[in-house]
């Protein structure tokens, strides 16, 4: 099912494997055919560096078209995608 979200959205997810809310974010994006870049901050030094550079202090940390979403907030994420 497609949510009618534009392919021009830039979605970035900073995550870890074990994070339940990260899994929810992945599922939301995949279920709605939303393309996203994922950076696992525990598996990649570069991902951790990027996370630190944007002042990351919790996961998931999501950016939708440059807007920051701390944690998993489905309604806020979907609103930013329109």
C-alpha positions in Angstrom: 0.0 0.0 0.0 1.4 3.4 -0.9 0.6 6.4 1.2 1.0 8.8 -1.7 4.3 10.1 -0.3 6.6 11.9 -2.6 9.8 10.2 -3.8 11.5 13.6 -3.2 11.2 13.3 0.6 14.6 13.0 2.3 14.2 10.7 5.3 17.2 9.8 7.5 17.0 7.3 10.4 19.7 7.0 13.1 19.1 3.7 14.8 20.4 0.5 16.4 19.4 -3.2 15.8 17.9 -3.7 19.3 15.8 -0.5 19.5 12.0 -1.3 19.4 11.1 2.2 18.3 13.6 2.0 15.5 11.9 -1.2 14.3 8.5 0.7 14.4 10.0 3.5 12.3 11.5 1.0 9.7 8.1 -0.7 9.5 6.3 2.6 9.0 8.6 3.6 6.2 8.5 0.2 4.5 4.7 -0.2 4.8 4.2 3.1 3.2 6.9 2.8 0.5 8.8 5.7 2.0 12.5 5.6 0.9 14.9 6.3 3.8 18.6 6.2 4.6 19.4 4.3 7.8 22.5 4.8 9.9 23.2 2.2 12.6 25.2 4.2 15.2 26.6 1.0 16.8 27.8 -0.7 13.7 29.3 2.2 11.7 31.8 4.7 13.0 30.8 7.1 10.2 27.1 6.8 11.3 28.1 7.5 14.9 30.1 10.5 13.7 27.1 11.9 11.7 24.8 11.3 14.7 27.2 13.1 17.1 27.5 16.0 14.6 23.7 16.6 14.6 23.7 16.4 18.4 22.1 13.0 18.7 21.1 12.1 22.2 18.6 9.2 21.8 17.3 6.8 19.2 15.6 6.7 16.9 16.6 10.1 15.7 14.8 10.8 12.4 15.1 13.7 10.0 12.3 14.3 7.5 13.2 16.9 4.9 15.6 18.5 7.4 13.0 18.5 10.3 14.2 16.7 13.4 12.0 14.1 15.1 13.4 12.8 18.4 12.0 9.3 19.1 9.2 7.6 17.2 6.3 10.0 16.7 4.2 8.5 13.8 1.8 11.4 13.4 4.6 14.0 13.3 6.6 11.9 10.8 3.6 11.4 8.5 2.7 15.1 8.8 6.2 16.1 7.7 6.0 13.8 4.7 3.1 15.6 3.1 
